[in-house]
Every structure is written in structure tokens, then in C-alpha cells.
Amino acid sequence: QVQLVESGGGLVQPGGSLRLSCAASISFFNANTMAWYRQAPGKQRELVASITPSGSTNSADSVKGRVTISRDNTKRTVYLQMNSLKPEDTAVYYCNAKSSTSDDGRFGNWGHGTQVTVSS
């Protein structure tokens, strides 16, 4: 059974940093490209960053240079380090394995996510 548990969100001032964590109970974790997504109020969920099994990373243009995605295969955990946060980064952040055919998540049962609010 797939279980995705995100944590680490919170309220931070513009320019601040947060580190998100995702504990992923999925089969063959090591073989999956893992990703972070976010959904802001009134907007569609979007891909933020992804990391392949070998550690190659990619990130959306809107966060490039400000986020670092990493993974610990022994712990089946994915991290998202976010720096220089902006108010437009405010959203609920989710993790999932990334589909091999699209930018969407592979698994339909998403976790609860973790709220990130950037505000002064």
C-alpha cells in the first residue's frame, strides 16, 4: 500500500528557508523518480522538482536556483530544501513518484501535503 507523508512546512518570512521531508512507503522506492509538487489556492497542482534514482535533478523555472531536491534511499525519504522563499511559493506541498509518461504523480493516493506559507 502506498503511503506518502510530508512534513516540514510552516510560516516563514520572505527570504527565509524551509526543509521539507517526505517519507514514502512505496515498493521499489529506489527505482522511482521522486518528485515534489505544490498546489496554491485556486491553481492546479504543479511539479516543483524531481530526482531520478541515480540522483539527477530537475526543477521548475519558477524555483530554479532556490530549491534543492535530494533523497535518502535507505530511509525511503525525499527532501526539498527551499531558500529565498517568496510569497508566491505559498502552497501545499506534496511528494509522489513521478509518472514516466507525464509530469503528474504516479500514484493516485496523494498524502495530506504540508502547508508552506511565505508572508511577512
C-alpha positions as CSV (number, residue, x, y, z in Angstrom):
1,Q,0.0,0.0,0.0
2,V,1.3,3.4,-1.0
3,Q,1.8,5.9,1.8
4,L,3.2,9.4,1.4
5,V,3.8,11.5,4.5
6,E,5.0,15.1,4.0
7,S,6.3,17.3,6.8
8,G,8.4,20.4,7.5
9,G,6.1,23.1,6.2
10,G,5.3,26.3,8.2
11,L,5.1,30.0,8.2
12,V,8.2,31.8,7.1
13,Q,9.1,35.4,6.1
14,P,10.1,36.2,2.6
15,G,13.7,35.3,2.1
16,G,13.6,32.6,4.6
17,S,14.2,28.8,4.2
18,L,12.4,25.6,4.9
19,R,13.3,21.9,4.5
20,L,10.5,19.6,3.6
21,S,10.6,15.9,4.1
22,C,8.6,13.1,2.6
23,A,8.5,9.5,3.9
24,A,7.4,7.3,1.1
25,S,6.2,3.8,1.7
26,I,6.2,2.6,-1.9
27,S,7.5,-0.6,-3.4
28,F,10.8,-0.3,-5.3
29,F,11.4,3.2,-3.9
30,N,15.0,3.1,-5.2
31,A,13.8,2.6,-8.8
32,N,11.4,5.5,-8.9
33,T,11.9,9.1,-9.9
34,M,10.6,11.0,-6.9
35,A,9.2,14.5,-7.1
36,W,7.7,17.4,-5.1
37,Y,4.6,19.1,-6.3
38,R,2.7,22.1,-5.0
39,Q,-0.8,23.4,-5.2
40,A,-1.7,27.0,-4.4
41,P,-5.3,28.1,-3.7
42,G,-7.3,28.3,-7.0
43,K,-4.4,26.8,-9.0
44,Q,-3.6,23.4,-10.5
45,R,-1.0,21.2,-8.9
46,E,2.4,21.8,-10.5
47,L,5.7,19.9,-10.5
48,V,8.3,21.7,-8.4
49,A,11.3,19.4,-8.6
50,S,12.3,15.8,-9.4
51,I,15.1,13.4,-8.7
52,T,15.9,10.3,-10.6
53,P,17.1,7.0,-9.0
54,S,20.7,8.0,-9.9
55,G,20.3,11.4,-8.4
56,S,19.9,13.6,-11.4
57,T,17.6,16.5,-10.5
58,N,15.4,18.9,-12.3
59,S,13.3,21.9,-11.1
60,A,10.7,24.2,-12.4
61,D,11.9,27.6,-13.8
62,S,9.9,29.4,-11.0
63,V,12.1,27.8,-8.3
64,K,15.3,27.1,-10.2
65,G,18.4,28.1,-8.1
66,R,16.3,28.3,-4.9
67,V,15.4,24.7,-4.3
68,T,17.4,21.5,-3.9
69,I,15.8,18.1,-4.0
70,S,17.6,15.1,-2.5
71,R,16.8,11.6,-1.5
72,D,17.9,9.0,1.1
73,N,17.2,5.6,-0.4
74,T,18.0,3.8,2.9
75,K,15.3,5.8,4.6
76,R,12.9,6.0,1.6
77,T,12.7,9.7,2.2
78,V,12.8,12.7,-0.2
79,Y,13.8,16.2,0.8
80,L,13.2,19.6,-0.6
81,Q,15.4,22.4,0.7
82,M,13.9,25.8,-0.2
83,N,15.8,29.0,0.1
84,S,15.0,32.7,-0.7
85,L,11.3,31.9,-0.3
86,K,8.8,34.3,-1.9
87,P,5.1,34.9,-1.2
88,E,4.3,33.1,-4.5
89,D,5.8,29.9,-3.1
90,T,2.9,29.7,-0.7
91,A,1.1,26.4,-1.4
92,V,0.5,22.9,-0.1
93,Y,3.5,20.8,-1.0
94,Y,3.2,17.1,-1.9
95,C,5.5,14.4,-2.9
96,N,4.9,11.4,-5.1
97,A,6.8,9.2,-7.5
98,K,6.8,10.9,-10.9
99,S,5.0,9.3,-13.8
100,S,7.2,8.1,-16.6
101,T,4.9,9.5,-19.2
102,S,4.0,12.9,-17.8
103,D,4.8,15.4,-15.1
104,D,2.0,14.1,-12.9
105,G,2.4,11.9,-9.9
106,R,2.5,8.1,-10.4
107,F,0.3,7.2,-7.5
108,G,-3.3,8.3,-7.1
109,N,-3.4,8.3,-3.4
110,W,-1.6,11.5,-2.5
111,G,-0.6,12.4,1.0
112,H,-2.1,15.2,3.0
113,G,0.8,17.5,2.0
114,T,2.5,20.2,4.1
115,Q,1.5,23.8,4.1
116,V,4.1,26.4,3.2
117,T,3.1,30.0,3.9
118,V,5.5,32.8,3.0
119,S,4.4,36.1,4.5
120,S,5.7,39.0,6.5
